[in-house]
Amino acid sequence: MFAGCGALGDTDPQTDNAPAGNETATPASTTENGTGTPEETGTPTQQFDYTNRGEVLDDFEDLEYWGTIQGDVSAETEDVFRGSQSVRIQNPSGGGAGMYKAYPDGLDLTKNNLSIAVKMEKPSPGKLAMEVIAPARSDHLVCRRYIPDAMDGWMRVDLGYTGLRGDPMMESVQELRIVVLSDGEPINFVVDDLRKHPKPTDKGRVVLSFSDSHASQYDVAFQELQKRDMPAMVAAVPDQINSDGALTTGQLREMQDAGWDVISSPHIGTPLPELSEDEQRRTIKQTKEYLRLKGFREGMRFVALPYGSFDRTTLDLVDEFHEYGFAYGACPNIVPPVGKEAVSTVGGSDLNGAARMINLAAKYNQLTVVNFADIGEGQDVDKEHLNHLLDIIEDWQRQDKLEVTTPSGLLKLQQS
């Protein structure tokens, strides 16, 4: 029996649909390759060592204290993220597979968030779930992270809370459960290097994100956010800019002057993983160069991954050319994010789901990135819908539990 995993299915407010936005943009224009200084070529001038951030909670070198929930749990020595051993969890018949570890004396997570390295082989796409029992099944949190089907290697994911039951006592966590569910598909994945990371003591963060360069993002969203003195980030698709129904360069500059980050969107009508490594490199580099030449030097340090799709090559290139990459992941993140090449976003079109992610980020000092595409009557998100989410954010701001920030703000927090 798949004991204790029923909650994993009923506490996740996000759907399994593909990410909103990044579906209508036309191919990006090509620009000349930059040469010269790191700033000119798009290579970050300062790198931070994210790899060793936090404290190792479990390196999976010894599986003696891990029990099996369902499927087969075994040591993996050929495919590891760090050290000499990871752990492989599989169930050829599907349904579910997972493992758990008990903490009889209690694990204190009041001041820490969690991250883990994962390689999801099957199902694809898949969702990794971490259940935090604190202290009983009636009082627990669950973290669910969507991993796209193109992702073919190891990645570190922030375990942001997506569901809540009861009143968890984070100073007395009794059990951690790592689980993947499927609808009959085979399950085969590897995890390694579970870490805990100090959380901000002050408040959670929210980033409001706008994709595909729709004109409504200036006409509606920018005007509403200005009334509330809230910044945001907007992803610029080069060939969309200045076209009919799209943002103009002047509008993007006005947004930047108001504290928004105008970030890169290497959208050429094809998901990046479908391109060769050279084509991915050229596309990512050229789009960033476009922003540099247009004067968006702050925002060009960050990138929105089209269609929420990426593979290991994509993430390596994000790490080379940008400080943070953003892609649909369906969960909040650590503050500042540790899985920086694919910071998880949630869809703003799911009003209840987005509101829940915002509430959880405020309650547990995490980061939620809420993404919107076109805004207005007949669209996935209308003005009333947007303002309802902004009202929720303002309510948390009044309680001093949540701060609206930008990728630049997150990077400053990391640097400090």
Secondary structure, 3 states (H helix, E strand, C coil): CCCCCHHHHHCCCCCCCCCCCCCCCCCCCCCCCCCCCHHHHCCCCCCCCCCCCCEEEECCCCCCCEEEEECEEEEECCCCCCCCCEEEEEECCCCEEEEEEEEEEEECCCCEEEEEEEEEEECCCEEEEEEEECCCCCCEEEEEEEECCCCCCCEEEEECEEEEECCCCHHHEEEEEEEEECCCCCEEEEEEEEEEEECCCCCEEEEEEECCCECHHHHHHHHHHHHCCCCCEEEECCCCCCCCCECCHHHHHHHHHCCCEEEECCCCCCCHHHCCHHHHHHHHHHHHHHHHHHCCCCHHHEEECHHHCCCHHHHHHHHHHCCEEEEECCCCECCCCCCHHHEEEEECCCHHHHHHHHHHHHHHCCEEEEEECCECCCCCECHHHHHHHHHHHHHHHHCCCEEEECHHHHHHHHHC
